[in-house]
Amino acid sequence: MDEQKITDSKKYQQEIAEQYKKRVSKFSSKEIMEVLRVLGITGVEQELIQEAVAGNMNATYLTPSLVIKINKDKGVCKYLANKIVSDKLFGQYPVVKVRDYDFFEKTNYEILIMERASGTLLLDDIFELSDKSQIDLFTQVLAVVKQLFAIGFDKFGPVGSEVGLLPIYAELLASEFGRHLRAIREQKLCDEKDIEKVEKYFLENVGIFNDEKPVFIHTDLHMGNILHEGNRLTAIIDFDSALQAPKTRTLVSLLGYIDNPAQFVEGTKDFQKYKGKSFYHFLPALREGLSDVFNDRLLLKKLNMYGVSIGMMWIAGNWSSDWNKEMIRNIVDNELADSEEKLRQSYFGKILGY
């Protein structure tokens, strides 16, 4: 969905930066030191604790050797997915190493303590690398993605959640979609006629997800969550928003990364560096590395449905009134694909060159 005109504006970027400040919880270094003390973690100097500010949706703090994530909402399990990945894959594959995790048992928080991985954040230096080096790293990321697929589940929903999971993916998507629409209607964020058009389209087509199997999906894979040393991947990080979902769901962030990496750094100092950039030279590696996913005969339709659902989710989050208007227009005008030709002209259809 082409929302570039709005998101490229200085006004929008400032608005998103302010939203981050309002929505991300803050913790003092004193609070963090007390949590570390309770967990028995020593050797951390309070004055060296720094807030990670590169567009983080969750409260994240850094020391020279640790990454610390804190959540004070008992109703939301944000970080357990990181521990699951660490327990399953660390030592064999380049993923985060979790040192400690607590969910309101020893502490008054959900707390995740990880060891800092070696290497440089790809976000900082990707344009200093040759296309070949970029593709080499992307291929290594895909190798980890396939290992994540090997972590299976029996229900769909957020990784680490004990509530709201459903055995049929179409039912989960319909439930989530209904929740987004209720929020949009309650806040009067879109014209009711547009909401009804999107609702009708989504509910008529969501049945394509009836026969799916849930695997571990990193939903936020991009240059900001990849660490490397030269051509070697050292770690994939930030599994906070991981899902128990079909394999096709992993393509949403990967194709977004290829088409418009700037979307992952909106409201941050890095936006101008990525504005207007793309990584279409990754597409052949993606098709080859995840060939089984691309063999799905309904792939484009599923991607289209993901896009519609996620678009309505972002509108419901109400990050920007101007962006809300642009997004609903893009969905109604370009994504309600009632023909094969319209589907080929949808957002994901254009990226994949259908």
C-alpha positions in Angstrom: 0.0 0.0 0.0 1.6 3.1 -1.2 1.6 5.6 1.7 4.9 7.2 0.7 3.5 10.7 0.2 2.3 11.0 3.8 5.2 9.2 5.5 7.9 11.1 3.7 6.7 14.4 5.2 8.5 16.1 8.0 5.2 16.6 9.8 4.5 12.8 9.8 8.0 11.9 11.0 7.7 14.3 13.9 4.3 13.0 14.8 5.5 9.4 14.9 8.6 10.4 17.0 6.2 12.0 19.5 4.0 8.9 19.5 7.0 6.7 20.4 7.7 8.9 23.4 4.2 8.7 24.6 3.7 4.9 24.1 6.9 3.4 25.3 7.3 3.0 29.0 10.3 4.6 30.7 12.3 3.1 33.6 15.0 4.8 35.7 18.5 3.2 35.9 17.8 2.8 39.6 14.7 0.7 38.9 16.7 -1.4 36.5 19.5 -1.9 39.0 17.0 -3.1 41.6 15.6 -5.7 39.2 19.1 -6.9 38.3 19.8 -7.2 42.1 16.7 -9.3 42.7 17.7 -11.6 39.8 21.2 -12.0 41.1 22.9 -10.3 38.2 26.0 -8.4 39.2 28.8 -6.4 37.6 26.5 -3.8 36.1 27.4 -0.1 36.7 24.3 2.1 37.0 25.9 5.0 35.1 26.5 2.8 32.1 22.8 1.9 31.6 21.5 3.5 28.4 18.1 3.6 26.8 17.9 2.0 23.3 16.0 4.6 21.2 16.2 3.3 17.6 12.5 3.1 17.0 11.9 0.6 19.8 8.2 -0.2 20.5 9.2 -1.8 23.8 11.2 -0.5 26.7 14.8 -1.6 26.0 18.0 -0.7 27.9 21.6 -1.5 27.2 24.8 -2.0 29.2 28.2 -2.9 27.7 27.3 -6.6 28.0 23.6 -6.9 28.4 20.3 -6.0 26.7 17.4 -5.5 29.2 13.8 -5.4 28.3 11.1 -4.4 30.8 7.3 -4.6 30.7 5.0 -3.5 33.6 1.7 -4.7 32.1 0.7 -8.1 33.6 -1.9 -8.6 30.9 0.7 -8.7 28.1 3.5 -11.2 27.7 5.9 -9.4 25.4 9.3 -11.1 25.7 8.9 -14.8 26.2 9.3 -15.5 22.5 13.0 -14.4 22.8 13.6 -17.1 25.5 11.9 -19.8 23.4 14.2 -19.0 20.5 17.3 -18.9 22.7 16.4 -22.2 24.3 15.8 -23.9 20.9 18.4 -22.4 18.7 21.2 -20.6 20.5 24.6 -22.3 20.1 23.6 -23.8 16.7 22.3 -20.7 15.0 22.9 -16.9 15.3 20.1 -15.8 17.5 19.9 -13.9 20.8 21.2 -15.6 24.0 18.8 -15.1 26.9 20.5 -15.0 30.3 17.4 -14.6 32.5 13.6 -14.2 32.2 11.0 -13.4 34.8 7.2 -12.8 34.4 6.0 -11.1 37.6 7.3 -13.9 39.9 10.6 -12.7 41.3 10.1 -9.1 40.3 7.2 -6.7 39.7 7.8 -6.8 36.0 8.2 -9.0 33.0 12.0 -8.8 32.5 14.2 -10.2 29.8 18.0 -10.2 30.2 20.0 -11.0 27.1 23.7 -11.1 26.4 24.7 -8.5 23.7 25.7 -10.2 20.5 29.0 -9.3 18.8 29.0 -7.4 15.6 27.4 -4.3 14.1 23.8 -3.5 13.6 23.0 -3.8 9.9 20.9 -0.7 10.2 24.0 1.4 10.7 26.2 0.2 7.8 24.2 -1.7 5.2 24.9 0.9 2.5 28.6 0.5 3.1 28.4 -3.1 2.0 28.4 -4.4 -1.6 25.2 -5.9 -3.0 26.8 -9.3 -2.8 27.6 -8.9 0.9 24.1 -7.7 1.5 22.7 -10.7 -0.3 25.1 -13.1 1.6 23.8 -11.7 4.9 20.2 -11.9 3.8 20.6 -15.5 2.8 22.0 -16.3 6.2 18.9 -14.7 7.8 16.7 -16.9 5.7 18.6 -20.0 6.9 17.6 -18.9 10.5 14.0 -18.3 9.3 13.8 -21.9 8.2 15.0 -23.1 11.6 12.3 -21.0 13.2 9.7 -22.8 11.0 10.8 -26.0 12.7 9.4 -24.7 16.0 5.8 -25.9 15.7 2.7 -25.3 17.7 -0.9 -26.6 17.8 -2.6 -23.2 17.9 -2.4 -19.8 16.3 -1.7 -16.5 18.1 1.1 -14.6 19.8 4.1 -16.7 20.9 4.1 -16.9 24.6 0.4 -16.2 25.1 -1.8 -18.5 27.1 -5.0 -16.8 26.1 -6.7 -16.0 22.8 -5.1 -18.8 20.9 -7.2 -20.6 18.3 -6.8 -23.9 16.3 -8.0 -22.4 13.0 -6.1 -19.5 11.6 -9.0 -18.0 9.6 -10.9 -17.8 12.9 -8.0 -16.0 14.6 -7.6 -13.5 11.8 -11.4 -12.8 11.7 -11.4 -12.3 15.5 -8.4 -9.9 15.3 -9.9 -8.1 12.3 -13.2 -7.6 14.2 -11.3 -6.1 17.1 -9.5 -3.6 14.8 -12.8 -2.6 13.3 -14.5 -2.0 16.6 -11.6 0.3 17.7 -11.8 2.2 14.3 -15.6 2.6 14.7 -15.4 3.6 18.3 -12.8 6.3 17.6 -14.5 7.3 14.3 -11.2 7.0 12.4 -12.7 6.1 9.0 -15.9 6.7 7.0 -18.4 3.9 7.8 -18.9 3.2 4.1 -15.2 2.5 3.6 -15.2 0.3 6.7 -18.1 -1.7 5.4 -16.4 -2.3 2.0 -13.2 -3.6 3.7 -15.2 -5.7 6.2 -17.2 -7.3 3.4 -14.1 -8.1 1.4 -12.1 -9.5 4.3 -14.8 -11.8 5.6 -15.6 -13.1 2.2 -12.0 -14.1 1.6 -10.6 -15.0 5.1 -11.6 -18.7 4.5 -8.5 -19.2 2.4 -6.7 -19.6 5.8 -8.8 -22.5 7.0 -6.1 -25.2 6.3 -2.9 -23.9 7.8 -0.2 -25.1 10.3 1.3 -22.8 12.9 5.0 -22.3 13.1 7.3 -19.7 14.8 7.3 -16.5 12.8 9.5 -13.5 13.4 7.2 -10.7 12.2 9.7 -7.9 12.3 12.7 -9.0 10.2 14.7 -6.1 8.8 18.1 -4.3 8.9 17.3 -3.0 12.5 17.1 -6.5 13.9 20.2 -8.0 12.3 23.8 -8.0 13.7 26.8 -8.9 11.6 30.6 -9.0 11.3 31.4 -8.3 7.7 29.7 -11.0 5.6 28.8 -13.1 8.7 25.5 -13.0 10.5 26.1 -12.9 14.2 22.6 -12.6 15.5 18.9 -12.0 14.7 17.3 -10.1 17.5 13.9 -8.7 18.7 11.4 -11.6 18.7 9.0 -9.5 20.8 6.1 -9.6 18.3 6.7 -13.2 17.2 3.6 -15.2 16.1 2.4 -18.8 15.9 1.3 -18.4 12.3 1.6 -19.9 8.8 4.9 -19.8 7.0 3.5 -17.3 4.5 3.2 -14.7 7.3 7.0 -14.3 7.4 7.0 -12.7 3.9 5.1 -9.6 5.2 8.1 -8.1 6.9 10.7 -9.5 4.5 8.9 -8.1 1.4 8.4 -4.8 3.3 12.1 -4.7 4.0 12.8 -5.3 0.3 10.4 -2.7 -1.0 10.5 0.1 1.6 13.0 -0.3 4.5 12.3 3.3 5.6 9.0 2.1 7.1 11.0 0.4 9.9 12.7 3.6 11.0 9.9 6.1 10.9 10.2 8.7 13.5 13.9 8.1 14.1 17.2 9.7 13.0 17.7 6.9 10.4 14.6 7.7 8.3 16.4 10.1 5.9 19.1 7.6 5.3 16.6 5.0 4.2 14.0 7.3 2.6 13.4 6.2 -1.0 15.7 3.2 -0.8 14.9 -0.5 -1.6 16.6 -3.9 -1.7 15.0 -5.5 -4.7 18.2 -7.4 -5.4 17.2 -9.6 -2.4 14.2 -11.0 -4.2 15.9 -13.9 -6.1 17.5 -15.1 -2.8 14.2 -14.9 -1.0 12.4 -16.9 -3.7 15.2 -19.6 -3.6 15.6 -19.6 0.2 11.9 -19.9 0.9 10.9 -21.8 -2.2 8.3 -23.9 -0.3 6.5 -20.8 0.8 6.5 -19.4 -2.8 5.0 -22.7 -4.0 1.7 -21.9 -2.2 -0.7 -21.4 -5.1 -2.7 -18.9 -3.0 0.3 -17.0 -1.9 -0.5 -13.6 -3.4 -4.1 -13.7 -2.2 -2.9 -14.5 1.3 -0.3 -11.7 1.3 -3.1 -9.4 0.1 -5.3 -10.4 3.0 -2.4 -10.0 5.5 -1.9 -6.5 4.1 -5.5 -5.5 4.5 -5.7 -6.9 8.0 -2.4 -5.2 9.1 -3.4 -1.9 7.5 -6.6 -1.9 9.5 -4.6 -2.8 12.6 -2.4 0.3 12.1 -5.4 2.5 11.6 -7.0 1.2 14.8 -3.7 2.1 16.6 -4.3 5.7 15.5 -0.7 6.8 15.1 -1.5 9.6 12.7 -4.8 11.0 11.4 -3.3 12.0 8.1 -1.8 8.5 7.6 -5.1 6.9 8.6 -6.9 8.7 5.8 -4.2 7.7 3.3 -4.2 4.1 4.4 -7.9 3.6 4.2 -7.9 5.1 0.7 -5.1 2.8 -0.4 -6.9 -0.2 1.0 -10.3 0.6 -0.6 -8.9 1.8 -3.9 -6.0 -0.7 -4.4 -6.3 -3.8 -2.1 -9.9 -5.0 -2.4 -8.8 -7.3 -5.2 -12.0 -8.7 -6.8 -10.1 -10.0 -9.9 -6.8 -11.6 -10.8 -5.7 -8.4 -12.5 -6.5 -6.3 -9.5 -4.6 -8.8 -7.3 -1.6 -8.4 -9.5 -1.8 -4.7 -9.1 -2.1 -4.9 -5.3 0.8 -3.9 -3.0 2.4 -7.3 -2.8 1.6 -8.1 -6.4 3.7 -5.2 -7.5 6.6 -6.1 -5.3 6.6 -9.7 -6.6 6.2 -8.6 -10.2 3.1 -10.5 -11.0 
